[in-house]
């Protein structure tokens, strides 16, 4: 039996770091639904809203972001889906 110092396999631990909310860094009070370039950054290529654990937003700004994306979709500034097959 060989003991290894480094963990290997599927349970290998990576050094984790805390994601920082981009809107908190900018001290943004609200998120504008007309700023489609900023909103597209928080959407996948299929048109889905990126979850909070991936984007690194705080809960407050993630809620404001999702409302802004939905408003922009309703006004046809952003697509609901990327394209039809």
C-alpha positions in Angstrom: 0.0 0.0 0.0 1.4 3.4 -1.1 0.4 6.5 0.7 0.4 9.7 -1.3 0.6 13.2 0.0 -1.5 14.8 -2.8 -5.1 13.7 -3.1 -5.9 12.3 -6.6 -9.0 11.2 -8.3 -12.5 12.6 -8.4 -12.4 14.0 -4.9 -9.3 16.1 -5.5 -9.6 19.5 -3.8 -8.7 22.7 -5.7 -7.7 25.9 -4.0 -11.0 27.9 -3.9 -11.3 31.6 -4.0 -14.2 33.9 -3.3 -16.0 35.4 -6.3 -16.7 39.1 -6.0 -19.9 40.7 -7.2 -19.1 43.0 -10.2 -22.0 45.3 -9.3 -20.9 45.7 -5.7 -17.5 46.6 -6.9 -19.0 49.3 -9.1 -21.3 50.4 -6.3 -24.3 50.0 -8.6 -27.7 50.9 -7.1 -29.7 49.5 -10.0 -29.1 47.6 -13.2 -30.3 49.2 -16.4 -32.3 46.9 -18.8 -31.2 49.0 -21.8 -27.5 48.2 -21.3 -27.6 45.0 -23.4 -23.8 44.6 -23.6 -23.5 44.2 -19.9 -26.6 42.0 -19.6 -25.3 39.6 -22.4 -22.3 38.9 -20.2 -24.6 37.2 -17.7 -26.3 35.1 -20.3 -25.2 31.8 -21.9 -24.9 31.5 -25.7 -28.3 29.7 -25.6 -29.9 32.7 -23.9 -30.2 31.4 -20.4 -29.5 33.5 -17.3 -26.2 32.5 -15.7 -26.8 31.3 -12.1 -25.4 33.1 -9.1 -22.9 30.5 -8.2 -21.3 30.8 -11.6 -21.5 34.6 -12.1 -20.4 35.4 -8.6 -23.1 38.1 -8.0 -24.5 38.7 -4.6 -28.2 37.7 -4.1 -29.5 41.3 -4.3 -27.8 42.1 -7.6 -28.6 38.7 -9.1 -32.3 39.4 -8.5 -32.0 42.9 -10.1 -30.0 41.3 -13.0 -32.7 38.7 -13.7 -35.4 41.3 -13.7 -33.4 43.5 -16.0 -32.8 40.6 -18.4 -36.5 39.7 -18.4 -37.5 43.3 -19.2 -35.0 43.5 -22.0 -36.3 40.3 -23.4 -39.9 41.5 -23.3 -38.9 44.7 -25.2 -37.0 42.6 -27.7 -33.6 44.1 -26.7 -32.4 40.6 -25.9 -33.4 37.2 -27.4 -35.4 34.6 -25.4 -33.3 31.9 -27.2 -30.3 32.1 -29.4 -31.8 30.7 -32.6 -34.2 28.1 -33.9 -33.0 24.7 -35.1 
